Structure formats: C-alpha cells, structure tokens
Amino acid sequence: MDLRETRTITITRRVLLAAALCAFAVILICVLNGNAAGFDDPVREFFYGLRGPALTKVAIVITNSANALFIIALCIVLLIVPRTRKTFGIPLSIGALGVTIINKIIKNIVMRPRPEVEHLVTEHGYSFTSGHSITSMFFYGMAIWLVWRYVKSKTVRWILTVLLAIPMLLVGPTRVYLGVHYPTDVLGGWCLGLAAIAVAIEIIHKVEE
C-alpha cells in the first residue's frame, strides 16, 4: 500500500469517527431535550406489532449474542488460543471493556428510564445508551475488520463476515422488539460503537508504527 492510499484510509477513518460522534451528539441532545418521541414511538410500535412466540425466541437468541457473559466467553477463548491472542483476543477484549465503561458512564449521566412497556427479557439500570448495541457494533464490527486483515482465504473471510454481521446489525433491533430500549438508545449505541472501532484501528496503526 503506497503513501497516498494510506493517507486516504486514515482520512476516511477520521471522517467516520467525526461523523459518528456528531450523530451521537445530535441523538443525545434530542434525548435530553425530550424531543426523541417523534422518532422513537412509531418505530417502537412497529416492532411491538411484530411480536409473537416464535419471533421472540429468535430475538432472545440474537440479543444474547451481545450479553456480558457471552462476550466475556468469546474474549477468553480468543485470548487462550495462541494463534488468535494478539491478532483478535487483545484488541477485542480491551475494546469491549472500554465501550462497556463508556456506556456505564453515559447511562449514569443521562439516567433515562427504560420504556414503559412489557419487557420480554429482564434488564436493570438505565436505558440510554443500549449496552448491547454498542457492544455488538464494536465487537463484531471490529472482528470483521480483523478478519479481513488477518484471514488469508477469501472464502473464509466472506463466511465469517456474514456470520459476524448478523449480530452486529440485528442485536440493536431486538432490544427495541423486546421492549427494553428505545430506538434512539440503539442508534446512540451504534454511533459510539462505530466511533470506538475507528479509535481502535487508529491505535493499532500507531502501535505498529
């Protein structure tokens, strides 16, 4: 990769970071000012209208792919296996811990109550931002980037990308469906997850340099 391509990628990464943070700021302002209902309520009603026994079971399986115990288990496996320890285990584990801390801080600052609707799963704490959404976006999104960086087989890369994209994109909607988050909680989590990916990639490049 020549110098021009490297600079283009760096600029793109920093633009993504700025865009994600700006989008998060807009969402945060809307939530704090009480102006999010115009977006949240129609989206919530759409998802609640889809509720059914079979779909609820699927939603719970998907949402559990971003809960703390599952992510910790994946990190432990990646750290134990020597082949994946440095390339996947360390960056994903540190990053997952980082976004968890950030999410906890934001929750306790904003203190948004969870939606007043039937919760199909048990959750505690505040609503904004969605911890499952920020974790799934960062963990699985970052894993996709690492797969394309370190996995040589194109076929394996595409298979892993599809498998990782499923929880990355679907965990957020399941949080709304299950009644434990507002749509803006999910969007805020996604924005922070994307920003965290951009920061993590930047740090990795700096360490390698």
C-alpha positions in Angstrom: 0.0 0.0 0.0 1.5 3.3 -1.1 1.6 6.6 0.9 -1.4 8.1 -0.9 -3.6 5.1 -0.2 -2.6 5.1 3.5 -3.5 8.8 3.8 -6.8 8.2 2.1 -7.7 5.3 4.5 -6.6 7.4 7.5 -8.7 10.4 6.4 -11.7 8.1 5.8 -11.3 6.6 9.3 -11.2 10.0 10.9 -14.2 11.2 9.0 -16.1 8.2 10.2 -15.1 9.0 13.7 -16.2 12.6 13.4 -19.5 11.6 11.7 -20.3 9.0 14.4 -19.6 11.4 17.3 -21.6 14.2 15.6 -24.5 11.8 15.1 -24.3 10.7 18.7 -24.3 14.3 19.9 -27.5 15.0 17.9 -29.2 11.9 19.3 -28.1 12.8 22.9 -29.4 16.4 22.6 -32.8 15.1 21.3 -33.0 12.6 24.2 -32.0 15.2 26.8 -34.5 17.8 25.4 -37.3 15.3 25.3 -37.6 15.5 21.5 -36.9 11.9 20.7 -40.5 10.6 21.0 -41.4 11.7 17.4 -38.9 9.1 16.1 -39.0 6.6 19.0 -42.7 6.0 19.3 -43.6 5.0 15.7 -40.5 2.7 15.5 -41.4 1.1 18.8 -45.0 0.5 17.8 -43.8 -1.2 14.5 -41.6 -3.6 16.4 -44.2 -4.3 19.1 -46.6 -5.2 16.3 -44.3 -7.9 15.2 -44.3 -9.7 18.5 -45.1 -13.4 18.5 -43.8 -16.5 20.4 -41.6 -17.8 17.6 -40.0 -14.4 16.8 -39.5 -13.7 20.5 -37.4 -16.8 20.8 -35.3 -15.8 17.9 -34.9 -12.3 19.2 -33.7 -13.6 22.6 -31.1 -15.8 21.0 -29.8 -12.9 18.9 -29.8 -10.4 21.7 -27.9 -12.9 24.0 -25.0 -12.8 21.5 -24.1 -9.4 22.9 -24.7 -10.0 26.6 -21.8 -9.7 29.0 -21.3 -13.4 29.7 -21.2 -14.4 26.1 -18.8 -11.6 25.1 -16.5 -12.4 28.0 -16.5 -16.1 27.0 -15.6 -15.2 23.4 -12.8 -13.0 24.7 -11.4 -15.7 26.9 -11.4 -18.2 24.1 -9.6 -15.7 21.8 -7.1 -14.9 24.5 -6.4 -18.6 25.4 -5.7 -19.7 21.8 -2.1 -18.6 20.9 -2.9 -18.1 17.3 -5.7 -15.5 18.0 -4.3 -14.0 21.2 -2.5 -11.0 19.7 -4.5 -10.5 16.5 -8.0 -10.9 17.9 -8.1 -11.5 21.6 -6.2 -8.5 22.9 -7.8 -5.7 20.8 -11.3 -7.1 21.1 -11.0 -7.7 24.8 -9.6 -4.2 25.6 -12.1 -2.6 23.2 -15.1 -4.4 24.7 -14.0 -3.4 28.2 -13.6 0.2 27.0 -17.0 0.6 25.4 -18.6 -1.1 28.5 -17.1 1.5 30.8 -18.1 4.4 28.4 -21.6 3.1 28.2 -21.9 2.8 32.0 -20.7 6.4 32.4 -23.2 7.7 29.9 -26.1 5.7 31.4 -25.5 7.2 34.8 -25.2 10.8 33.4 -28.3 10.7 31.2 -30.4 8.5 33.6 -33.1 7.7 31.0 -35.7 5.3 32.3 -36.5 2.2 30.2 -39.6 2.1 28.1 -42.9 1.7 29.9 -44.0 -1.4 28.0 -43.9 -5.1 28.7 -40.3 -6.3 28.8 -39.8 -9.7 27.2 -36.5 -10.1 29.0 -35.3 -8.9 32.4 -33.0 -5.8 32.4 -31.8 -3.4 35.0 -30.4 0.0 35.0 -30.9 3.0 32.7 -31.8 2.9 29.1 -29.5 5.3 27.2 -27.4 4.1 25.6 -28.0 0.5 24.8 -25.1 -1.5 26.1 -25.9 -4.5 23.9 -26.0 -2.2 20.8 -22.6 -0.5 21.5 -21.0 -3.8 22.3 -22.4 -5.7 19.3 -21.4 -2.9 16.9 -17.9 -2.6 18.3 -17.1 -6.3 19.0 -18.5 -7.9 15.8 -17.7 -4.9 13.6 -14.1 -4.8 14.8 -13.9 -8.6 14.4 -14.9 -8.2 10.8 -12.1 -5.7 10.2 -9.6 -8.0 11.9 -10.8 -11.0 9.8 -10.2 -9.0 6.6 -6.8 -8.1 7.9 -5.5 -11.5 9.1 -7.5 -14.2 7.4 -6.0 -15.1 4.0 -8.7 -17.2 2.5 -11.3 -15.0 0.7 -14.0 -17.7 1.1 -13.4 -17.9 4.9 -13.3 -14.1 5.1 -16.7 -13.8 3.5 -18.3 -16.6 5.5 -17.0 -15.0 8.8 -18.1 -11.6 7.6 -21.7 -12.7 7.1 -21.8 -14.6 10.4 -20.4 -11.6 12.3 -22.6 -9.1 10.5 -25.8 -10.9 11.8 -25.3 -10.0 15.5 -23.7 -6.7 14.6 -26.8 -5.5 12.8 -29.6 -7.4 14.5 -28.9 -7.1 18.2 -29.9 -3.5 18.2 -33.4 -4.0 16.7 -34.0 -6.9 19.1 -33.5 -4.6 22.1 -36.4 -2.5 20.8 -38.5 -5.5 20.0 -38.0 -6.9 23.5 -39.2 -3.6 25.0 -36.0 -2.8 27.0 -34.7 0.1 24.9 -35.9 3.0 22.8 -34.7 3.2 19.1 -32.6 6.2 20.0 -30.8 4.1 22.6 -29.8 1.7 19.9 -28.8 4.4 17.4 -26.7 6.1 20.1 -25.0 2.8 20.9 -24.3 2.1 17.3 -22.7 5.6 16.9 -20.5 5.0 19.8 -19.6 1.5 18.6 -18.6 2.9 15.2 -16.5 5.6 16.9 -14.8 3.0 19.1 -13.9 0.9 16.0 -12.3 4.0 14.4 -10.3 4.8 17.5 -9.2 1.1 18.0 -8.0 0.9 14.4 -6.1 4.2 14.8 -4.5 2.9 18.0 -3.5 -0.4 16.3 -1.8 1.5 13.5 0.0 3.8 15.9 1.3 0.8 17.9 2.5 -0.9 14.8 4.3 2.3 13.6 
